[in-house]
Amino acid sequence: MTTPFELAPLPWDENALEPVISARTISFHYHKHHKAYVDTLNTLVEGTRFADMKLEEIVRQTAEASDPKEKKLFNNAGQVWNHDFYWRSLTPNAGEPSGSLASAIARDFGGVSTLAAQLIDAGKNQFGSGWAWLVSKAGKLSIEATPNAMTPMAKGTNCLLTVDVWEHAYYLDYQNARPKYLETLLPKLLDWNFAARNLDRENQAVRAAAE
């Protein structure tokens, strides 16, 4: 049976982010949680007008839905998009920002360390499950946090990077110590090349996360 949405491949091997994120965490997170969102999404769109839509279009059209079925659809579509984007926000070869991204970080935050501190705070202070984001609006960088399956993309905001602060993203490695997870991950695994490519695509803020 052909389904409209598939679990996008990870951009690196499951053990590539060790020791910051273990292969065991990646395996559970990707094959269990992420896959479950994809499978549920395929079930929910079957026979509906959403079956022929792109993922990002479903997220946009259902983000403010009041109908319970469409709310459930958004929760799963949003989580698929968010996870696709999260995996690509991470890399075992982090490096440092360069070019126009480095200039924008210096202008809007004063440096990478301040950006990281604000991103960590956003993740730590997000009540319950959610996401912390680096975004751009009219070329200006800022930090946002969103609850549950929400994404800034749903409101037309350009996303550069995200960090997952749902408990399943870190519990096997860090138990309930979300701050430690964030403080360990951010200096070592953020993919600044991915962020730079996203900054250059601000005029196409609503797009696929896995391209």
Disulfide bonds with the S-S distance in Angstrom:
none
